């Protein structure tokens, strides 16, 4: 019976730990357009500004 509990606990641990996702700070709105421009090395910050994106 202890083996079943151990396997269940291990499986639960593996499932819950694999759901962790990392977030990048690219164009997610967390970084100002000027800072995103500097990271990419672009000459203009216009493509990174939310109001300037093409639909």
GIDARA-V64794 format. One record per residue. RES is the residue in one small letter. PHI is phi in radians with two decimals (999 if undefined). PSI is psi in whole degrees, 0 to 359 (none if undefined). D_FIRST is the distance of its C-alpha to the first C-alpha in Angstrom with 1 decimal. Layout:
# GIDARA-V64794
res->RES phi->PHI psi->PSI d_first->D_FIRST
res->RES phi->PHI psi->PSI d_first->D_FIRST
This chain:
# GIDARA-V64794
res->x phi->999 psi->325 d_first->0.0
res->x phi->-1.14 psi->328 d_first->3.8
res->x phi->-1.12 psi->321 d_first->5.4
res->x phi->-1.12 psi->316 d_first->5.3
res->x phi->-1.13 psi->320 d_first->6.6
res->x phi->-1.14 psi->316 d_first->8.8
res->x phi->-1.12 psi->318 d_first->10.1
res->x phi->-1.12 psi->317 d_first->10.9
res->x phi->-1.13 psi->319 d_first->12.6
res->x phi->-1.14 psi->317 d_first->14.4
res->x phi->-1.13 psi->319 d_first->15.6
res->x phi->-1.11 psi->318 d_first->16.8
res->x phi->-1.10 psi->318 d_first->18.6
res->x phi->-1.17 psi->320 d_first->20.3
res->x phi->-1.20 psi->316 d_first->21.4
res->x phi->-1.27 psi->329 d_first->22.8
res->x phi->-1.39 psi->339 d_first->24.5
res->x phi->-1.45 psi->353 d_first->26.2
res->x phi->-1.52 psi->2 d_first->28.0
res->x phi->-1.33 psi->127 d_first->30.4
res->x phi->-2.07 psi->144 d_first->34.0
res->x phi->-1.71 psi->146 d_first->37.0
res->x phi->-1.89 psi->135 d_first->40.3
res->x phi->-1.69 psi->156 d_first->43.5
res->x phi->-1.81 psi->27 d_first->46.7
res->x phi->-1.05 psi->260 d_first->49.1
res->x phi->-1.86 psi->32 d_first->50.8
res->x phi->-1.40 psi->1 d_first->48.1
res->x phi->1.64 psi->356 d_first->50.6
res->x phi->-1.51 psi->340 d_first->49.3
res->x phi->-1.97 psi->133 d_first->52.1
res->x phi->-1.08 psi->152 d_first->55.8
res->x phi->-0.99 psi->323 d_first->57.7
res->x phi->-1.15 psi->323 d_first->59.8
res->x phi->-1.26 psi->322 d_first->56.7
res->x phi->-1.12 psi->322 d_first->55.2
res->x phi->-1.09 psi->318 d_first->58.5
res->x phi->-1.13 psi->320 d_first->58.6
res->x phi->-1.14 psi->320 d_first->55.2
res->x phi->-1.40 psi->328 d_first->56.1
res->x phi->1.61 psi->21 d_first->59.7
res->x phi->-1.37 psi->162 d_first->61.4
res->x phi->-1.52 psi->335 d_first->65.0
res->x phi->-2.18 psi->145 d_first->64.4
res->x phi->-1.60 psi->359 d_first->61.8
res->x phi->-1.01 psi->317 d_first->62.8
res->x phi->-1.15 psi->342 d_first->60.0
res->x phi->-1.63 psi->348 d_first->57.4
res->x phi->-1.38 psi->134 d_first->58.9
res->x phi->-1.10 psi->328 d_first->57.1
res->x phi->-1.40 psi->352 d_first->60.5
res->x phi->-1.88 psi->5 d_first->61.8
res->x phi->-1.33 psi->140 d_first->59.1
res->x phi->-1.36 psi->147 d_first->60.4
res->x phi->-1.48 psi->none d_first->58.9
